[in-house]
Every structure is written in structure tokens, then in C-alpha cells.
Amino acid sequence: MKRSPAPASLTEYAPDSPQRRILDGAVEVLMERGYPDTRVSDVAERAGVSGGLVIYYFKSRQILLTRALRYAEDLFYADLRVRLDAIEHPGRRLAELVRLGYRPEDGAVVPRSWILWFDLWQLAVRHPELRREREELDRRWRDIIAGIVREGRARGQFQDVDAEDFAVMLAGLIDGLVVPLTLGDEGLTTDRAVELCLRLCAHELGEFWLADGDGGGSGRA
């Protein structure tokens, strides 16, 4: 796997460090204004630092976007790991992953961090280095899905399915539904988006993908 700039992991910077303040500020401003309307000075003001310090640590506005997205993703995955580790059954773990992918916050229709993805998708079309960054971040998401599928298949709780192919399908469906959800398309709600994803899981993983191996249960979460 090709590596793009080092990820802004949660352990790389101390919580009260200027780098973490800059990343927190960047995430907030980027989600509010979008990449085209975000200036380094805006991020600096939100973080309580100088614009020169932002550039010193992150080199450019474009790098700041990718680091901010990685940081937002790291926060999401830290919460995801805690929640999934508390669920023993792979089918229910997968269903929880789907729900968390759409979990609203602060009154938004979907998690606000998806807005950062919209900017990254747009920029990645014309910038090869961002294309690699996007691919790596997508692979991280698909690897978690594929890992759950392999476990469920090994335990005999999922029918035989290619874990990588399934991860591509489910991740693609989640991503695809986020766009009309965020844009407020009539008739599509978060609950319906989750239901459609769970329906794909039942179709691909078997009718009893949420059952405990006793032949009972259903494809509904």
C-alpha cells in the first residue's frame, strides 16, 4: 500500500498541543465552510494560533485538509472500536457499524464529517496525491468490514461470500446514500438508508446473518 503524508493519529500529538488545536479548529471550520471557502487564517483564528504556525506544522492548505480528515476519521474509529469491541456477534457488530456510519450529530442528517469527504472526493479527481490519500482512507473502512465478514464466515454465521467484494459493495452503498441524504432528497431518511444497507447484508451474508447459530433469527436488526 502506498503511503501518503503521515496520519494525524490521536497519539501523535498531545491533547493540549498546538497541532491538536489546529486540527480541531480545521475540522470545525472545514465542516462549516467547506474547503474552497476555508482560509488558513480562519483555522488559525479558531485554534487561537498564528497563520504562520499553521503553515509551519502543516505546510499547505491542501495538506491541512487531508490531515484534518484523517484526524476526524481517527476520532470516529476510536469510538467505533470501543462500540464494536462490546459486541461479540459479528452480524450485530456489522449492523452497528452501518448505524454508526449514518449516526446523526448536532441535529445534522448524517455525521458532519461526511462534508470533509465531499471536499476530498472533489479534489482527488484532479490531484493524484489526494487520490492516493482517499484510496487509503477508503481501504481502512473496507478492511474493517471485510474483517468482520471473515470472522462471521469462519464461525459459520455468514454464508460463503468473498469478504473483499462484499466490503466494496457495502462501503459503496453507504457512501452513495450519504449524498442524497445530505442534500435532503425527499423520501430518503437515515432509517431507510440503514435498512437498505442491512437488506444488502441479509442478501449477501444469508438470511440468518444476525442469528446465534441456532437456525433462528432474521435479516432484520
mmCIF file of the C-alpha atoms, coordinates in Angstrom:
data_MODEL
# 
_entry.id   MODEL 
# 
loop_
_atom_site.group_PDB 
_atom_site.id 
_atom_site.type_symbol 
_atom_site.label_atom_id 
_atom_site.label_alt_id 
_atom_site.label_comp_id 
_atom_site.label_asym_id 
_atom_site.label_entity_id 
_atom_site.label_seq_id 
_atom_site.pdbx_PDB_ins_code 
_atom_site.Cartn_x 
_atom_site.Cartn_y 
_atom_site.Cartn_z 
_atom_site.occupancy 
_atom_site.B_iso_or_equiv 
_atom_site.pdbx_formal_charge 
_atom_site.auth_seq_id 
_atom_site.auth_comp_id 
_atom_site.auth_asym_id 
_atom_site.auth_atom_id 
_atom_site.pdbx_PDB_model_num 
ATOM 1   C CA . MET A 1 1   ? 0.000   0.000   0.000   1.00 0.00 ? 1   MET A CA 1 
ATOM 2   C CA . LYS A 1 2   ? 1.344   3.405   -0.933  1.00 0.00 ? 2   LYS A CA 1 
ATOM 3   C CA . ARG A 1 3   ? 1.596   5.813   1.939   1.00 0.00 ? 3   ARG A CA 1 
ATOM 4   C CA . SER A 1 4   ? 0.694   9.474   1.721   1.00 0.00 ? 4   SER A CA 1 
ATOM 5   C CA . PRO A 1 5   ? 1.674   12.026  4.396   1.00 0.00 ? 5   PRO A CA 1 
ATOM 6   C CA . ALA A 1 6   ? 1.801   10.587  7.900   1.00 0.00 ? 6   ALA A CA 1 
ATOM 7   C CA . PRO A 1 7   ? -1.620  10.363  9.556   1.00 0.00 ? 7   PRO A CA 1 
ATOM 8   C CA . ALA A 1 8   ? -2.548  12.796  12.282  1.00 0.00 ? 8   ALA A CA 1 
ATOM 9   C CA . SER A 1 9   ? -3.250  9.999   14.755  1.00 0.00 ? 9   SER A CA 1 
ATOM 10  C CA . LEU A 1 10  ? -4.676  10.585  18.171  1.00 0.00 ? 10  LEU A CA 1 
ATOM 11  C CA . THR A 1 11  ? -1.393  9.541   19.771  1.00 0.00 ? 11  THR A CA 1 
ATOM 12  C CA . GLU A 1 12  ? 0.867   11.682  17.588  1.00 0.00 ? 12  GLU A CA 1 
ATOM 13  C CA . TYR A 1 13  ? 0.086   14.948  19.356  1.00 0.00 ? 13  TYR A CA 1 
ATOM 14  C CA . ALA A 1 14  ? -0.729  15.703  22.977  1.00 0.00 ? 14  ALA A CA 1 
ATOM 15  C CA . PRO A 1 15  ? -4.360  16.796  23.528  1.00 0.00 ? 15  PRO A CA 1 
ATOM 16  C CA . ASP A 1 16  ? -3.291  20.337  24.504  1.00 0.00 ? 16  ASP A CA 1 
ATOM 17  C CA . SER A 1 17  ? -0.638  20.698  21.790  1.00 0.00 ? 17  SER A CA 1 
ATOM 18  C CA . PRO A 1 18  ? -0.926  23.448  19.135  1.00 0.00 ? 18  PRO A CA 1 
ATOM 19  C CA . GLN A 1 19  ? -1.142  20.749  16.452  1.00 0.00 ? 19  GLN A CA 1 
ATOM 20  C CA . ARG A 1 20  ? -4.249  19.232  18.043  1.00 0.00 ? 20  ARG A CA 1 
ATOM 21  C CA . ARG A 1 21  ? -5.804  22.689  18.492  1.00 0.00 ? 21  ARG A CA 1 
ATOM 22  C CA . ILE A 1 22  ? -5.140  23.420  14.832  1.00 0.00 ? 22  ILE A CA 1 
ATOM 23  C CA . LEU A 1 23  ? -6.681  20.108  13.746  1.00 0.00 ? 23  LEU A CA 1 
ATOM 24  C CA . ASP A 1 24  ? -9.728  20.657  15.954  1.00 0.00 ? 24  ASP A CA 1 
ATOM 25  C CA . GLY A 1 25  ? -10.124 24.132  14.506  1.00 0.00 ? 25  GLY A CA 1 
ATOM 26  C CA . ALA A 1 26  ? -9.594  22.909  10.950  1.00 0.00 ? 26  ALA A CA 1 
ATOM 27  C CA . VAL A 1 27  ? -12.270 20.227  11.282  1.00 0.00 ? 27  VAL A CA 1 
ATOM 28  C CA . GLU A 1 28  ? -14.760 22.757  12.652  1.00 0.00 ? 28  GLU A CA 1 
ATOM 29  C CA . VAL A 1 29  ? -14.094 25.403  10.013  1.00 0.00 ? 29  VAL A CA 1 
ATOM 30  C CA . LEU A 1 30  ? -13.943 22.971  7.092   1.00 0.00 ? 30  LEU A CA 1 
ATOM 31  C CA . MET A 1 31  ? -17.266 21.415  8.064   1.00 0.00 ? 31  MET A CA 1 
ATOM 32  C CA . GLU A 1 32  ? -18.857 24.846  8.420   1.00 0.00 ? 32  GLU A CA 1 
ATOM 33  C CA . ARG A 1 33  ? -17.479 26.490  5.272   1.00 0.00 ? 33  ARG A CA 1 
ATOM 34  C CA . GLY A 1 34  ? -16.089 23.745  3.036   1.00 0.00 ? 34  GLY A CA 1 
ATOM 35  C CA . TYR A 1 35  ? -12.586 23.615  1.618   1.00 0.00 ? 35  TYR A CA 1 
ATOM 36  C CA . PRO A 1 36  ? -12.998 26.297  -1.101  1.00 0.00 ? 36  PRO A CA 1 
ATOM 37  C CA . ASP A 1 37  ? -14.099 28.929  1.440   1.00 0.00 ? 37  ASP A CA 1 
ATOM 38  C CA . THR A 1 38  ? -11.696 27.999  4.240   1.00 0.00 ? 38  THR A CA 1 
ATOM 39  C CA . ARG A 1 39  ? -8.589  30.132  4.673   1.00 0.00 ? 39  ARG A CA 1 
ATOM 40  C CA . VAL A 1 40  ? -5.559  29.321  6.769   1.00 0.00 ? 40  VAL A CA 1 
ATOM 41  C CA . SER A 1 41  ? -6.304  32.487  8.737   1.00 0.00 ? 41  SER A CA 1 
ATOM 42  C CA . ASP A 1 42  ? -9.787  31.134  9.573   1.00 0.00 ? 42  ASP A CA 1 
ATOM 43  C CA . VAL A 1 43  ? -8.290  27.956  11.016  1.00 0.00 ? 43  VAL A CA 1 
ATOM 44  C CA . ALA A 1 44  ? -5.632  29.914  12.887  1.00 0.00 ? 44  ALA A CA 1 
ATOM 45  C CA . GLU A 1 45  ? -8.249  32.182  14.462  1.00 0.00 ? 45  GLU A CA 1 
ATOM 46  C CA . ARG A 1 46  ? -10.397 29.213  15.538  1.00 0.00 ? 46  ARG A CA 1 
ATOM 47  C CA . ALA A 1 47  ? -7.360  27.431  17.006  1.00 0.00 ? 47  ALA A CA 1 
ATOM 48  C CA . GLY A 1 48  ? -6.023  30.528  18.731  1.00 0.00 ? 48  GLY A CA 1 
ATOM 49  C CA . VAL A 1 49  ? -2.661  30.440  16.941  1.00 0.00 ? 49  VAL A CA 1 
ATOM 50  C CA . SER A 1 50  ? -0.954  32.399  14.180  1.00 0.00 ? 50  SER A CA 1 
ATOM 51  C CA . GLY A 1 51  ? -1.365  31.620  10.498  1.00 0.00 ? 51  GLY A CA 1 
ATOM 52  C CA . GLY A 1 52  ? 2.395   31.154  10.294  1.00 0.00 ? 52  GLY A CA 1 
ATOM 53  C CA . LEU A 1 53  ? 2.235   28.393  12.905  1.00 0.00 ? 53  LEU A CA 1 
ATOM 54  C CA . VAL A 1 54  ? -0.454  26.571  10.902  1.00 0.00 ? 54  VAL A CA 1 
ATOM 55  C CA . ILE A 1 55  ? 1.767   26.608  7.812   1.00 0.00 ? 55  ILE A CA 1 
ATOM 56  C CA . TYR A 1 56  ? 4.813   25.645  9.891   1.00 0.00 ? 56  TYR A CA 1 
ATOM 57  C CA . TYR A 1 57  ? 3.137   22.443  11.061  1.00 0.00 ? 57  TYR A CA 1 
ATOM 58  C CA . PHE A 1 58  ? 1.008   21.558  8.034   1.00 0.00 ? 58  PHE A CA 1 
ATOM 59  C CA . LYS A 1 59  ? 2.848   23.174  5.079   1.00 0.00 ? 59  LYS A CA 1 
ATOM 60  C CA . SER A 1 60  ? -0.214  23.977  2.939   1.00 0.00 ? 60  SER A CA 1 
ATOM 61  C CA . ARG A 1 61  ? -3.975  24.305  2.997   1.00 0.00 ? 61  ARG A CA 1 
ATOM 62  C CA . GLN A 1 62  ? -4.323  21.101  0.982   1.00 0.00 ? 62  GLN A CA 1 
ATOM 63  C CA . ILE A 1 63  ? -2.240  19.078  3.420   1.00 0.00 ? 63  ILE A CA 1 
ATOM 64  C CA . LEU A 1 64  ? -4.242  20.603  6.263   1.00 0.00 ? 64  LEU A CA 1 
ATOM 65  C CA . LEU A 1 65  ? -7.448  19.247  4.661   1.00 0.00 ? 65  LEU A CA 1 
ATOM 66  C CA . THR A 1 66  ? -6.105  15.703  4.440   1.00 0.00 ? 66  THR A CA 1 
ATOM 67  C CA . ARG A 1 67  ? -4.706  15.812  7.965   1.00 0.00 ? 67  ARG A CA 1 
ATOM 68  C CA . ALA A 1 68  ? -7.983  17.192  9.297   1.00 0.00 ? 68  ALA A CA 1 
ATOM 69  C CA . LEU A 1 69  ? -9.906  14.418  7.566   1.00 0.00 ? 69  LEU A CA 1 
ATOM 70  C CA . ARG A 1 70  ? -7.558  11.788  8.962   1.00 0.00 ? 70  ARG A CA 1 
ATOM 71  C CA . TYR A 1 71  ? -7.951  13.325  12.397  1.00 0.00 ? 71  TYR A CA 1 
ATOM 72  C CA . ALA A 1 72  ? -11.758 13.270  12.135  1.00 0.00 ? 72  ALA A CA 1 
ATOM 73  C CA . GLU A 1 73  ? -11.541 9.655   10.932  1.00 0.00 ? 73  GLU A CA 1 
ATOM 74  C CA . ASP A 1 74  ? -9.269  8.724   13.845  1.00 0.00 ? 74  ASP A CA 1 
ATOM 75  C CA . LEU A 1 75  ? -11.817 10.141  16.276  1.00 0.00 ? 75  LEU A CA 1 
ATOM 76  C CA . PHE A 1 76  ? -14.561 8.158   14.550  1.00 0.00 ? 76  PHE A CA 1 
ATOM 77  C CA . TYR A 1 77  ? -12.576 4.917   14.596  1.00 0.00 ? 77  TYR A CA 1 
ATOM 78  C CA . ALA A 1 78  ? -11.602 5.325   18.244  1.00 0.00 ? 78  ALA A CA 1 
ATOM 79  C CA . ASP A 1 79  ? -15.303 5.494   19.131  1.00 0.00 ? 79  ASP A CA 1 
ATOM 80  C CA . LEU A 1 80  ? -16.114 2.705   16.661  1.00 0.00 ? 80  LEU A CA 1 
ATOM 81  C CA . ARG A 1 81  ? -13.546 0.366   18.208  1.00 0.00 ? 81  ARG A CA 1 
ATOM 82  C CA . VAL A 1 82  ? -14.984 0.811   21.701  1.00 0.00 ? 82  VAL A CA 1 
ATOM 83  C CA . ARG A 1 83  ? -18.524 0.209   20.489  1.00 0.00 ? 83  ARG A CA 1 
ATOM 84  C CA . LEU A 1 84  ? -17.710 -2.811  18.313  1.00 0.00 ? 84  LEU A CA 1 
ATOM 85  C CA . ASP A 1 85  ? -15.491 -4.442  20.937  1.00 0.00 ? 85  ASP A CA 1 
ATOM 86  C CA . ALA A 1 86  ? -18.523 -4.562  23.211  1.00 0.00 ? 86  ALA A CA 1 
ATOM 87  C CA . ILE A 1 87  ? -20.447 -6.690  20.668  1.00 0.00 ? 87  ILE A CA 1 
ATOM 88  C CA . GLU A 1 88  ? -19.471 -10.354 20.377  1.00 0.00 ? 88  GLU A CA 1 
ATOM 89  C CA . HIS A 1 89  ? -21.689 -11.434 17.472  1.00 0.00 ? 89  HIS A CA 1 
ATOM 90  C CA . PRO A 1 90  ? -20.153 -10.490 14.073  1.00 0.00 ? 90  PRO A CA 1 
ATOM 91  C CA . GLY A 1 91  ? -23.550 -9.886  12.444  1.00 0.00 ? 91  GLY A CA 1 
ATOM 92  C CA . ARG A 1 92  ? -24.653 -7.475  15.131  1.00 0.00 ? 92  ARG A CA 1 
ATOM 93  C CA . ARG A 1 93  ? -21.241 -5.840  15.029  1.00 0.00 ? 93  ARG A CA 1 
ATOM 94  C CA . LEU A 1 94  ? -21.666 -5.254  11.306  1.00 0.00 ? 94  LEU A CA 1 
ATOM 95  C CA . ALA A 1 95  ? -25.167 -3.839  11.813  1.00 0.00 ? 95  ALA A CA 1 
ATOM 96  C CA . GLU A 1 96  ? -23.805 -1.453  14.450  1.00 0.00 ? 96  GLU A CA 1 
ATOM 97  C CA . LEU A 1 97  ? -21.059 -0.361  12.054  1.00 0.00 ? 97  LEU A CA 1 
ATOM 98  C CA . VAL A 1 98  ? -23.717 0.557   9.475   1.00 0.00 ? 98  VAL A CA 1 
ATOM 99  C CA . ARG A 1 99  ? -25.714 2.551   12.014  1.00 0.00 ? 99  ARG A CA 1 
ATOM 100 C CA . LEU A 1 100 ? -22.639 4.409   13.254  1.00 0.00 ? 100 LEU A CA 1 
ATOM 101 C CA . GLY A 1 101 ? -21.762 5.345   9.686   1.00 0.00 ? 101 GLY A CA 1 
ATOM 102 C CA . TYR A 1 102 ? -25.020 7.282   9.488   1.00 0.00 ? 102 TYR A CA 1 
ATOM 103 C CA . ARG A 1 103 ? -25.290 8.386   13.120  1.00 0.00 ? 103 ARG A CA 1 
ATOM 104 C CA . PRO A 1 104 ? -26.562 11.992  13.187  1.00 0.00 ? 104 PRO A CA 1 
ATOM 105 C CA . GLU A 1 105 ? -24.949 14.556  15.459  1.00 0.00 ? 105 GLU A CA 1 
ATOM 106 C CA . ASP A 1 106 ? -25.820 18.096  16.466  1.00 0.00 ? 106 ASP A CA 1 
ATOM 107 C CA . GLY A 1 107 ? -29.120 17.902  14.605  1.00 0.00 ? 107 GLY A CA 1 
ATOM 108 C CA . ALA A 1 108 ? -27.454 17.053  11.271  1.00 0.00 ? 108 ALA A CA 1 
ATOM 109 C CA . VAL A 1 109 ? -28.938 14.424  8.951   1.00 0.00 ? 109 VAL A CA 1 
ATOM 110 C CA . VAL A 1 110 ? -25.661 12.481  8.831   1.00 0.00 ? 110 VAL A CA 1 
ATOM 111 C CA . PRO A 1 111 ? -22.339 12.899  10.680  1.00 0.00 ? 111 PRO A CA 1 
ATOM 112 C CA . ARG A 1 112 ? -20.869 16.270  9.729   1.00 0.00 ? 112 ARG A CA 1 
ATOM 113 C CA . SER A 1 113 ? -17.506 14.674  8.959   1.00 0.00 ? 113 SER A CA 1 
ATOM 114 C CA . TRP A 1 114 ? -19.037 13.443  5.688   1.00 0.00 ? 114 TRP A CA 1 
ATOM 115 C CA . ILE A 1 115 ? -18.776 17.054  4.494   1.00 0.00 ? 115 ILE A CA 1 
ATOM 116 C CA . LEU A 1 116 ? -14.995 16.705  4.595   1.00 0.00 ? 116 LEU A CA 1 
ATOM 117 C CA . TRP A 1 117 ? -15.323 13.651  2.369   1.00 0.00 ? 117 TRP A CA 1 
ATOM 118 C CA . PHE A 1 118 ? -17.279 15.634  -0.208  1.00 0.00 ? 118 PHE A CA 1 
ATOM 119 C CA . ASP A 1 119 ? -14.380 18.080  -0.450  1.00 0.00 ? 119 ASP A CA 1 
ATOM 120 C CA . LEU A 1 120 ? -11.818 15.278  -0.655  1.00 0.00 ? 120 LEU A CA 1 
ATOM 121 C CA . TRP A 1 121 ? -13.736 13.450  -3.411  1.00 0.00 ? 121 TRP A CA 1 
ATOM 122 C CA . GLN A 1 122 ? -13.891 16.628  -5.466  1.00 0.00 ? 122 GLN A CA 1 
ATOM 123 C CA . LEU A 1 123 ? -10.210 17.491  -5.016  1.00 0.00 ? 123 LEU A CA 1 
ATOM 124 C CA . ALA A 1 124 ? -8.992  13.916  -5.552  1.00 0.00 ? 124 ALA A CA 1 
ATOM 125 C CA . VAL A 1 125 ? -10.289 13.972  -9.142  1.00 0.00 ? 125 VAL A CA 1 
ATOM 126 C CA . ARG A 1 126 ? -7.524  16.397  -10.149 1.00 0.00 ? 126 ARG A CA 1 
ATOM 127 C CA . HIS A 1 127 ? -4.805  15.816  -7.563  1.00 0.00 ? 127 HIS A CA 1 
ATOM 128 C CA . PRO A 1 128 ? -3.050  12.403  -7.683  1.00 0.00 ? 128 PRO A CA 1 
ATOM 129 C CA . GLU A 1 129 ? -1.608  12.741  -4.175  1.00 0.00 ? 129 GLU A CA 1 
ATOM 130 C CA . LEU A 1 130 ? -5.095  13.261  -2.764  1.00 0.00 ? 130 LEU A CA 1 
ATOM 131 C CA . ARG A 1 131 ? -6.358  10.360  -4.846  1.00 0.00 ? 131 ARG A CA 1 
ATOM 132 C CA . ARG A 1 132 ? -3.922  8.089   -3.022  1.00 0.00 ? 132 ARG A CA 1 
ATOM 133 C CA . GLU A 1 133 ? -4.951  9.571   0.314   1.00 0.00 ? 133 GLU A CA 1 
ATOM 134 C CA . ARG A 1 134 ? -8.628  8.966   -0.429  1.00 0.00 ? 134 ARG A CA 1 
ATOM 135 C CA . GLU A 1 135 ? -7.919  5.412   -1.528  1.00 0.00 ? 135 GLU A CA 1 
ATOM 136 C CA . GLU A 1 136 ? -6.039  4.660   1.676   1.00 0.00 ? 136 GLU A CA 1 
ATOM 137 C CA . LEU A 1 137 ? -8.795  6.087   3.861   1.00 0.00 ? 137 LEU A CA 1 
ATOM 138 C CA . ASP A 1 138 ? -11.420 4.107   1.941   1.00 0.00 ? 138 ASP A CA 1 
ATOM 139 C CA . ARG A 1 139 ? -9.381  0.937   2.320   1.00 0.00 ? 139 ARG A CA 1 
ATOM 140 C CA . ARG A 1 140 ? -9.283  1.420   6.080   1.00 0.00 ? 140 ARG A CA 1 
ATOM 141 C CA . TRP A 1 141 ? -13.098 1.376   6.157   1.00 0.00 ? 141 TRP A CA 1 
ATOM 142 C CA . ARG A 1 142 ? -13.380 -1.615  3.827   1.00 0.00 ? 142 ARG A CA 1 
ATOM 143 C CA . ASP A 1 143 ? -10.782 -3.587  5.787   1.00 0.00 ? 143 ASP A CA 1 
ATOM 144 C CA . ILE A 1 144 ? -12.894 -3.357  8.943   1.00 0.00 ? 144 ILE A CA 1 
ATOM 145 C CA . ILE A 1 145 ? -15.971 -4.577  7.062   1.00 0.00 ? 145 ILE A CA 1 
ATOM 146 C CA . ALA A 1 146 ? -14.035 -7.406  5.403   1.00 0.00 ? 146 ALA A CA 1 
ATOM 147 C CA . GLY A 1 147 ? -12.549 -8.477  8.748   1.00 0.00 ? 147 GLY A CA 1 
ATOM 148 C CA . ILE A 1 148 ? -15.987 -8.809  10.319  1.00 0.00 ? 148 ILE A CA 1 
ATOM 149 C CA . VAL A 1 149 ? -17.206 -10.822 7.326   1.00 0.00 ? 149 VAL A CA 1 
ATOM 150 C CA . ARG A 1 150 ? -14.265 -13.212 7.511   1.00 0.00 ? 150 ARG A CA 1 
ATOM 151 C CA . GLU A 1 151 ? -14.938 -13.791 11.199  1.00 0.00 ? 151 GLU A CA 1 
ATOM 152 C CA . GLY A 1 152 ? -18.648 -14.414 10.640  1.00 0.00 ? 152 GLY A CA 1 
ATOM 153 C CA . ARG A 1 153 ? -17.896 -16.785 7.785   1.00 0.00 ? 153 ARG A CA 1 
ATOM 154 C CA . ALA A 1 154 ? -15.293 -18.712 9.843   1.00 0.00 ? 154 ALA A CA 1 
ATOM 155 C CA . ARG A 1 155 ? -17.814 -19.096 12.661  1.00 0.00 ? 155 ARG A CA 1 
ATOM 156 C CA . GLY A 1 156 ? -20.460 -20.398 10.276  1.00 0.00 ? 156 GLY A CA 1 
ATOM 157 C CA . GLN A 1 157 ? -22.767 -17.447 10.899  1.00 0.00 ? 157 GLN A CA 1 
ATOM 158 C CA . PHE A 1 158 ? -22.449 -15.980 7.397   1.00 0.00 ? 158 PHE A CA 1 
ATOM 159 C CA . GLN A 1 159 ? -22.842 -17.853 4.158   1.00 0.00 ? 159 GLN A CA 1 
ATOM 160 C CA . ASP A 1 160 ? -19.802 -18.181 1.906   1.00 0.00 ? 160 ASP A CA 1 
ATOM 161 C CA . VAL A 1 161 ? -19.123 -14.768 0.385   1.00 0.00 ? 161 VAL A CA 1 
ATOM 162 C CA . ASP A 1 162 ? -15.992 -13.010 -0.813  1.00 0.00 ? 162 ASP A CA 1 
ATOM 163 C CA . ALA A 1 163 ? -15.163 -10.635 2.044   1.00 0.00 ? 163 ALA A CA 1 
ATOM 164 C CA . GLU A 1 164 ? -13.371 -8.103  -0.168  1.00 0.00 ? 164 GLU A CA 1 
ATOM 165 C CA . ASP A 1 165 ? -16.175 -7.964  -2.742  1.00 0.00 ? 165 ASP A CA 1 
ATOM 166 C CA . PHE A 1 166 ? -18.780 -7.589  -0.021  1.00 0.00 ? 166 PHE A CA 1 
ATOM 167 C CA . ALA A 1 167 ? -16.798 -4.774  1.637   1.00 0.00 ? 167 ALA A CA 1 
ATOM 168 C CA . VAL A 1 168 ? -16.672 -2.896  -1.674  1.00 0.00 ? 168 VAL A CA 1 
ATOM 169 C CA . MET A 1 169 ? -20.447 -3.296  -2.129  1.00 0.00 ? 169 MET A CA 1 
ATOM 170 C CA . LEU A 1 170 ? -21.435 -2.263  1.381   1.00 0.00 ? 170 LEU A CA 1 
ATOM 171 C CA . ALA A 1 171 ? -18.981 0.645   1.585   1.00 0.00 ? 171 ALA A CA 1 
ATOM 172 C CA . GLY A 1 172 ? -20.129 1.832   -1.847  1.00 0.00 ? 172 GLY A CA 1 
ATOM 173 C CA . LEU A 1 173 ? -23.782 1.700   -0.803  1.00 0.00 ? 173 LEU A CA 1 
ATOM 174 C CA . ILE A 1 174 ? -23.111 3.596   2.429   1.00 0.00 ? 174 ILE A CA 1 
ATOM 175 C CA . ASP A 1 175 ? -21.123 6.260   0.581   1.00 0.00 ? 175 ASP A CA 1 
ATOM 176 C CA . GLY A 1 176 ? -23.656 6.533   -2.221  1.00 0.00 ? 176 GLY A CA 1 
ATOM 177 C CA . LEU A 1 177 ? -26.642 7.026   0.071   1.00 0.00 ? 177 LEU A CA 1 
ATOM 178 C CA . VAL A 1 178 ? -24.851 9.719   2.061   1.00 0.00 ? 178 VAL A CA 1 
ATOM 179 C CA . VAL A 1 179 ? -25.017 12.113  -0.894  1.00 0.00 ? 179 VAL A CA 1 
ATOM 180 C CA . PRO A 1 180 ? -28.838 12.286  -1.304  1.00 0.00 ? 180 PRO A CA 1 
ATOM 181 C CA . LEU A 1 181 ? -29.241 12.102  2.483   1.00 0.00 ? 181 LEU A CA 1 
ATOM 182 C CA . THR A 1 182 ? -27.047 15.143  2.990   1.00 0.00 ? 182 THR A CA 1 
ATOM 183 C CA . LEU A 1 183 ? -28.769 17.007  0.175   1.00 0.00 ? 183 LEU A CA 1 
ATOM 184 C CA . GLY A 1 184 ? -32.158 16.304  1.739   1.00 0.00 ? 184 GLY A CA 1 
ATOM 185 C CA . ASP A 1 185 ? -33.711 14.243  -1.057  1.00 0.00 ? 185 ASP A CA 1 
ATOM 186 C CA . GLU A 1 186 ? -37.375 13.616  -0.411  1.00 0.00 ? 186 GLU A CA 1 
ATOM 187 C CA . GLY A 1 187 ? -38.263 10.127  0.766   1.00 0.00 ? 187 GLY A CA 1 
ATOM 188 C CA . LEU A 1 188 ? -34.790 9.136   1.953   1.00 0.00 ? 188 LEU A CA 1 
ATOM 189 C CA . THR A 1 189 ? -34.195 9.131   5.687   1.00 0.00 ? 189 THR A CA 1 
ATOM 190 C CA . THR A 1 190 ? -31.355 7.875   7.848   1.00 0.00 ? 190 THR A CA 1 
ATOM 191 C CA . ASP A 1 191 ? -33.520 4.950   8.977   1.00 0.00 ? 191 ASP A CA 1 
ATOM 192 C CA . ARG A 1 192 ? -34.282 3.994   5.401   1.00 0.00 ? 192 ARG A CA 1 
ATOM 193 C CA . ALA A 1 193 ? -30.615 4.211   4.415   1.00 0.00 ? 193 ALA A CA 1 
ATOM 194 C CA . VAL A 1 194 ? -29.693 1.905   7.303   1.00 0.00 ? 194 VAL A CA 1 
ATOM 195 C CA . GLU A 1 195 ? -32.481 -0.508  6.327   1.00 0.00 ? 195 GLU A CA 1 
ATOM 196 C CA . LEU A 1 196 ? -31.267 -0.665  2.731   1.00 0.00 ? 196 LEU A CA 1 
ATOM 197 C CA . CYS A 1 197 ? -27.735 -1.460  3.888   1.00 0.00 ? 197 CYS A CA 1 
ATOM 198 C CA . LEU A 1 198 ? -28.979 -4.157  6.258   1.00 0.00 ? 198 LEU A CA 1 
ATOM 199 C CA . ARG A 1 199 ? -31.026 -5.613  3.416   1.00 0.00 ? 199 ARG A CA 1 
ATOM 200 C CA . LEU A 1 200 ? -27.839 -5.942  1.363   1.00 0.00 ? 200 LEU A CA 1 
ATOM 201 C CA . CYS A 1 201 ? -26.182 -7.673  4.325   1.00 0.00 ? 201 CYS A CA 1 
ATOM 202 C CA . ALA A 1 202 ? -29.036 -10.184 4.570   1.00 0.00 ? 202 ALA A CA 1 
ATOM 203 C CA . HIS A 1 203 ? -28.957 -10.849 0.829   1.00 0.00 ? 203 HIS A CA 1 
ATOM 204 C CA . GLU A 1 204 ? -25.204 -11.437 0.692   1.00 0.00 ? 204 GLU A CA 1 
ATOM 205 C CA . LEU A 1 205 ? -24.496 -12.983 4.096   1.00 0.00 ? 205 LEU A CA 1 
ATOM 206 C CA . GLY A 1 206 ? -27.556 -15.210 4.403   1.00 0.00 ? 206 GLY A CA 1 
ATOM 207 C CA . GLU A 1 207 ? -30.995 -14.963 5.904   1.00 0.00 ? 207 GLU A CA 1 
ATOM 208 C CA . PHE A 1 208 ? -29.735 -15.769 9.390   1.00 0.00 ? 208 PHE A CA 1 
ATOM 209 C CA . TRP A 1 209 ? -26.735 -13.420 9.454   1.00 0.00 ? 209 TRP A CA 1 
ATOM 210 C CA . LEU A 1 210 ? -27.938 -11.916 12.746  1.00 0.00 ? 210 LEU A CA 1 
ATOM 211 C CA . ALA A 1 211 ? -28.859 -15.262 14.337  1.00 0.00 ? 211 ALA A CA 1 
ATOM 212 C CA . ASP A 1 212 ? -26.873 -17.046 17.031  1.00 0.00 ? 212 ASP A CA 1 
ATOM 213 C CA . GLY A 1 213 ? -26.299 -20.183 15.003  1.00 0.00 ? 213 GLY A CA 1 
ATOM 214 C CA . ASP A 1 214 ? -29.468 -21.998 16.084  1.00 0.00 ? 214 ASP A CA 1 
ATOM 215 C CA . GLY A 1 215 ? -31.257 -21.523 12.766  1.00 0.00 ? 215 GLY A CA 1 
ATOM 216 C CA . GLY A 1 216 ? -33.493 -18.778 14.113  1.00 0.00 ? 216 GLY A CA 1 
ATOM 217 C CA . GLY A 1 217 ? -33.444 -15.045 13.707  1.00 0.00 ? 217 GLY A CA 1 
ATOM 218 C CA . SER A 1 218 ? -33.815 -12.942 10.623  1.00 0.00 ? 218 SER A CA 1 
ATOM 219 C CA . GLY A 1 219 ? -32.046 -10.422 8.467   1.00 0.00 ? 219 GLY A CA 1 
ATOM 220 C CA . ARG A 1 220 ? -33.561 -7.563  10.435  1.00 0.00 ? 220 ARG A CA 1 
ATOM 221 C CA . ALA A 1 221 ? -31.535 -5.839  13.120  1.00 0.00 ? 221 ALA A CA 1 
# 
